[in-house]
Amino acid sequence: MKIVDFLTLVDTKARMNLKAEASRLYFSFLWWIIEPMLFVVTFYFVFSTLLKTPKEDYLLFLICAKIPYMWFSKAVTTASSSIIANRGIISQIDMPKAIFPYAAIQISLYKEVPVYLLLAIMCIIYGYNPNLQWLWLIPLTVALYLLIVCVSLICALLVCYADDVRMLINMMMLFLMFISGIFFDISTIDQPLRDHLLIFNPLAFICDGYRKVLMNQGLYDISHLLYLLLFLTMTTTLIHILYSKMSRAIASRVVNA
C-alpha cells in the first residue's frame, strides 16, 4: 500500500471513530477538554492543597507536564488494543496491521489539539506570554509523537500474542506517571540519578522540556533531543519492517485467538 493511501485510510478511520464516539456522549467534543482538566484539578487539590506543596504557579507547573503525559498514556493504552479490537476487519481484508494503531494515535492527536490550546491559554493567564522560544515546542512535540508511535506499535504487537500485556501496560503508565517529573521538578534530583532518569525515560525529558519552554526556565538539551529523535526514527522504521514481515502471522494469531 502506498504511503498516501495508508495515511488517508488512517485519517478516515480516525475521523469516523471520533464522530461515532462524540455522538454517544452528551457533552460530545467538550469531553476532550473536560477529562484532562478534571485529572489536573484533582492532582492539584491533592498535592497543592492537602500536601501543601511549596511552589508558586503549581497548577501550571502540573499542567505543563500532565498534558503531554496524558497524551502519551491514553494514546498508547488505546492503540495497544486496536489490532485485536478489529479482528473482524482483519479476518475479511488483507491490509497493513499498523493501520489500526495509527488510527488510534490519530484520534488521540485530534483530541489533543483543543487541550494544547487550553495549555497555551493557561500559560497566558499565569503571565507566561507566547514568544519565539515556544517554537522549540515543535521538535519536542515531534519527539513525543514518535515516542507514542514507537511504544504503541510495540505494545499492539505484543497484545496480539499475549492479552495479559494490557495489564502490564496499565501498570507501566502508573509507574511512568510517578517517575516522569510530573509532580516534582527533575532538577531537584541529585546526579547521576537525574541523567539516568532523563536518558532511560524519554517521557521525563519531554515533560521537563515542556516546562522549561512554557515557563521561561531556559531551553532543554538540544543534543539530547537530536539523539532521541534519531533513536525513535530508527526504532520505528525497524518496527514497520517487522510489521510488514509478520502481517500474515499477526492476522492468523488475531483471528484464531
C-alpha positions as CSV (number, residue, x, y, z in Angstrom):
1,M,0.0,0.0,0.0
2,K,1.3,3.5,-0.9
3,I,2.1,5.9,1.9
4,V,-0.5,8.4,0.8
5,D,-3.2,5.7,0.7
6,F,-2.1,4.4,4.1
7,L,-2.3,7.9,5.7
8,T,-5.6,8.6,4.0
9,L,-7.1,5.4,5.4
10,V,-5.7,6.1,8.9
11,D,-7.2,9.6,8.9
12,T,-10.6,8.5,7.5
13,K,-10.9,5.7,10.1
14,A,-9.9,8.1,12.9
15,R,-12.5,10.7,11.9
16,M,-15.2,8.1,11.7
17,N,-14.4,6.8,15.1
18,L,-14.3,10.3,16.5
19,K,-17.8,11.2,15.2
20,A,-19.2,7.9,16.5
21,E,-17.7,8.5,19.9
22,A,-18.9,12.1,20.1
23,S,-22.4,11.1,19.1
24,R,-22.7,8.7,22.1
25,L,-21.7,11.4,24.7
26,Y,-23.9,14.2,26.0
27,F,-21.1,16.7,26.1
28,S,-19.7,15.4,22.8
29,F,-16.3,17.0,22.0
30,L,-16.2,19.0,25.2
31,W,-15.0,15.8,27.0
32,W,-11.7,16.3,25.2
33,I,-11.0,19.2,27.4
34,I,-13.1,18.3,30.5
35,E,-11.4,14.9,31.1
36,P,-7.7,16.1,31.3
37,M,-8.7,19.2,33.3
38,L,-10.5,17.0,35.9
39,F,-7.3,14.9,36.3
40,V,-5.2,18.1,36.7
41,V,-7.5,19.7,39.2
42,T,-7.7,16.5,41.2
43,F,-3.9,16.2,41.5
44,Y,-3.6,19.9,42.1
45,F,-6.0,19.6,45.0
46,V,-4.1,16.7,46.5
47,F,-0.6,18.0,46.1
48,S,-1.1,21.7,46.5
49,T,-4.0,22.0,48.9
50,L,-3.7,18.8,51.0
51,L,0.0,18.2,50.9
52,K,0.9,21.9,50.8
53,T,3.4,21.8,48.0
54,P,5.5,24.9,48.5
55,K,5.8,26.0,44.8
56,E,4.4,29.1,43.0
57,D,2.3,28.5,39.9
58,Y,2.0,24.8,40.8
59,L,-1.2,24.4,38.8
60,L,0.6,25.5,35.6
61,F,3.7,23.5,36.7
62,L,1.5,20.4,36.9
63,I,-0.4,21.1,33.6
64,C,2.8,21.6,31.5
65,A,3.8,18.0,32.2
66,K,0.5,16.3,32.9
67,I,-0.9,17.1,29.4
68,P,2.0,15.6,27.4
69,Y,1.9,12.6,29.8
70,M,-1.8,12.1,29.3
71,W,-1.5,12.2,25.5
72,F,1.2,9.5,25.7
73,S,-0.7,7.4,28.2
74,K,-4.1,7.5,26.5
75,A,-2.7,7.0,23.0
76,V,-0.6,4.0,23.9
77,T,-3.3,2.4,26.0
78,T,-5.9,2.7,23.3
79,A,-3.5,1.8,20.4
80,S,-2.3,-1.3,22.2
81,S,-5.7,-2.9,21.9
82,S,-6.5,-1.6,18.4
83,I,-5.4,-4.6,16.4
84,I,-7.3,-7.3,18.4
85,A,-10.3,-4.9,18.5
86,N,-10.5,-5.0,14.7
87,R,-10.2,-8.8,14.3
88,G,-13.5,-8.7,12.3
89,I,-12.0,-6.5,9.6
90,I,-8.7,-8.4,9.7
91,S,-10.5,-11.7,9.0
92,Q,-12.1,-10.2,5.9
93,I,-9.5,-7.9,4.4
94,D,-5.7,-8.2,3.9
95,M,-4.4,-4.8,4.9
96,P,-1.4,-3.4,6.8
97,K,-1.9,-4.1,10.5
98,A,-0.2,-0.9,11.6
99,I,-3.2,1.0,10.3
100,F,-5.1,0.2,13.5
101,P,-2.6,1.6,16.0
102,Y,-2.0,4.6,13.8
103,A,-5.8,5.3,13.6
104,A,-5.9,5.2,17.4
105,I,-2.9,7.5,17.6
106,Q,-4.6,9.9,15.1
107,I,-7.7,10.0,17.2
108,S,-5.6,11.0,20.3
109,L,-3.9,13.6,18.1
110,Y,-7.2,15.3,17.2
111,K,-8.3,15.2,20.8
112,E,-5.1,16.9,21.9
113,V,-5.5,20.0,19.7
114,P,-8.0,21.8,21.9
115,V,-6.1,20.6,25.0
116,Y,-2.9,22.2,23.8
117,L,-4.8,25.4,23.1
118,L,-6.1,25.3,26.6
119,L,-2.5,24.9,27.8
120,A,-1.4,28.0,25.9
121,I,-4.3,30.0,27.4
122,M,-3.3,28.8,30.9
123,C,0.3,30.0,30.3
124,I,-1.0,33.4,29.3
125,I,-3.3,33.7,32.3
126,Y,-0.2,33.0,34.6
127,G,1.8,35.7,32.8
128,Y,3.9,33.5,30.5
129,N,3.1,35.0,27.2
130,P,3.9,33.4,23.8
131,N,7.4,34.2,22.5
132,L,9.8,32.8,19.9
133,Q,11.1,30.3,22.4
134,W,7.8,28.5,22.1
135,L,8.9,27.4,18.6
136,W,11.2,24.9,20.4
137,L,8.0,23.0,21.3
138,I,7.7,21.8,17.7
139,P,10.7,19.4,17.7
140,L,9.8,18.4,21.3
141,T,6.2,17.5,20.2
142,V,7.5,15.6,17.2
143,A,9.7,13.6,19.6
144,L,6.6,12.9,21.8
145,Y,4.6,11.8,18.8
146,L,7.4,9.5,17.6
147,L,7.6,8.1,21.1
148,I,3.9,7.4,21.1
149,V,4.1,5.7,17.7
150,C,7.1,3.6,18.7
151,V,5.7,2.4,22.0
152,S,2.1,1.9,20.6
153,L,3.3,-0.3,17.7
154,I,5.4,-2.4,20.1
155,C,2.5,-2.8,22.6
156,A,-0.1,-3.5,19.9
157,L,2.1,-6.3,18.5
158,L,2.7,-7.8,21.9
159,V,-1.0,-7.8,22.8
160,C,-1.8,-9.8,19.7
161,Y,0.3,-12.7,21.2
162,A,-0.4,-12.2,24.9
163,D,-3.6,-10.3,26.0
164,D,-2.2,-10.0,29.5
165,V,0.3,-7.4,28.2
166,R,-2.6,-4.9,28.5
167,M,-2.5,-5.2,32.3
168,L,1.3,-4.6,32.3
169,I,0.7,-1.5,30.1
170,N,-1.7,-0.1,32.6
171,M,0.8,-0.7,35.4
172,M,3.6,0.8,33.3
173,M,1.6,4.0,32.8
174,L,1.0,4.4,36.5
175,F,4.7,3.8,37.1
176,L,5.7,6.4,34.5
177,M,3.4,9.0,36.0
178,F,5.4,9.0,39.2
179,I,8.9,8.9,37.7
180,S,8.5,11.3,34.8
181,G,8.7,14.5,36.8
182,I,5.0,15.4,36.6
183,F,4.6,16.2,40.3
184,F,8.1,17.3,41.0
185,D,11.0,19.3,39.4
186,I,13.5,16.9,37.9
187,S,16.3,19.4,38.6
188,T,15.9,18.7,42.3
189,I,17.2,15.1,41.7
190,D,20.8,14.5,42.5
191,Q,23.3,13.5,39.9
192,P,24.0,10.9,38.4
193,L,20.4,9.7,39.0
194,R,19.0,12.7,37.2
195,D,21.0,11.9,34.0
196,H,20.0,8.3,34.2
197,L,16.3,9.2,34.5
198,L,16.4,11.6,31.5
199,I,18.3,9.0,29.3
200,F,16.2,5.9,30.1
201,N,12.9,7.7,30.5
202,P,12.3,9.8,27.4
203,L,9.0,10.9,28.7
204,A,10.7,12.6,31.7
205,F,12.9,14.5,29.3
206,I,9.9,15.6,27.2
207,C,7.8,16.7,30.2
208,D,10.7,18.6,31.6
209,G,11.3,20.2,28.2
210,Y,7.7,21.5,28.0
211,R,8.1,23.1,31.4
212,K,11.3,24.8,30.5
213,V,10.0,26.3,27.3
214,L,6.5,27.3,28.5
215,M,7.5,28.6,31.9
216,N,10.6,30.5,30.7
217,Q,13.1,28.3,32.6
218,G,15.6,28.1,29.7
219,L,16.0,25.6,27.0
220,Y,16.2,21.8,27.1
221,D,19.3,19.9,25.9
222,I,19.1,20.1,22.1
223,S,21.8,17.4,21.6
224,H,19.8,15.0,23.8
225,L,16.7,15.7,21.7
226,L,18.5,15.0,18.5
227,Y,19.8,11.7,19.7
228,L,16.3,10.9,20.9
229,L,14.7,11.7,17.6
230,L,17.3,9.6,15.8
231,F,16.8,6.7,18.1
232,L,13.0,6.9,17.8
233,T,13.1,7.2,14.0
234,M,15.4,4.2,13.6
235,T,13.3,2.1,16.1
236,T,10.0,3.0,14.4
237,T,11.4,2.1,11.0
238,L,12.5,-1.3,12.3
239,I,9.1,-1.9,13.8
240,H,7.4,-1.1,10.5
241,I,9.7,-3.7,8.8
242,L,8.7,-6.2,11.4
243,Y,5.0,-5.5,10.9
244,S,5.4,-5.9,7.2
245,K,7.1,-9.3,7.5
246,M,4.7,-10.6,10.2
247,S,1.5,-9.3,8.6
248,R,0.0,-12.7,7.9
249,A,1.2,-14.2,11.2
250,I,-0.4,-11.4,13.1
251,A,-3.7,-11.8,11.1
252,S,-3.7,-15.6,11.8
253,R,-2.9,-15.0,15.5
254,V,-5.7,-12.4,16.0
255,V,-8.4,-14.2,14.0
256,N,-7.8,-17.6,15.7
257,A,-7.3,-16.3,19.2
